[in-house]
C-alpha cells in the first residue's frame, strides 16, 4: 500500500486532504460516487477505505507535490 507522508518543506498531508476532499464535495458527480471514509491508525490518517478513492487520493497528492517542485524550480527563473 502506498502511504502519503509529510515531508519537510512540503505541503502537509492534512492540507492536501483538505483540498482533495473539498474538490470531491464541490463536484456533484464525484460527490455522488466517491466515498470519503478514511482509515485512521493511532489517531492519524492512513488511507481511504474505498480503493478507488484511495487511488484518486494518491494521484492528487503526488500531483500536488510535483506542482510544488515545479513551482520551486521555476520561481527563480527570469524567463
N, C-alpha and C positions, 0 to 999 in steps of 0.2 A: 504494500500500500504506500502511496506517495503522501507525505505529510508536508504541508507548507509550514515553515517555521520562521520565527522572527530572526532577522539578521541586522547587525549593527549598521546604521546609516541608511536603512531601507524602510519603506512604509511597513507598518506593523500588520500582523495578521488580523488583528481586531479592526483596524481601519479598512483594510481590504474587504473584510467580511461585511462591514457596513455598506460599502459601495456595491458589492456583489448583491447582497440581499435587497438593497434599495432598487437596483436595476431590475431585479426579478419582480418585485412588488409593483413597480411602476410600468411594467409591460404586461398587458392583460393576458396575452397568450402564454407567456412564461409563468405568470402568477397562477394561472389555472392548471398548469402542467408540471410545475417544478416544486416539489415538497422541500421545505427548508428545515426539516428535522435534523438536529445536529447530535453527534455523539460527543459527549463531554467526559473526559477522563481526568480524575483528580482536580475537578473544577476548571479544567482548561479545554477549549475546543480542540477536537481531534480531527473530525471529518464529518461530512454529511452522510446520513444513514442511507439515503437513496443513491445507488451507484451512479445514475445519470447526473444527478445534481452534483455529486462529488467530482465527477469528471468535468462538468462545467466550471465548478469552483477552481479546480486545479488549473485549467486553461486560463481562466480570468486572472488568477493570482500570478501565474507565470507571465502573462501578458503585461500586468501592471509592473512587475519587477523589470521586465525587458524595457518597457517605456521609460522607467526611471533611469536605467543605464543609458539609453539613447539620449535622454534629456540632459543627463550629467555630462555626456561626452560632447554634446553639441552646444552646451550653454556658453562655452568659452570661445566658440568659433566666431570669426569676424565675417563669415560668408553672408 
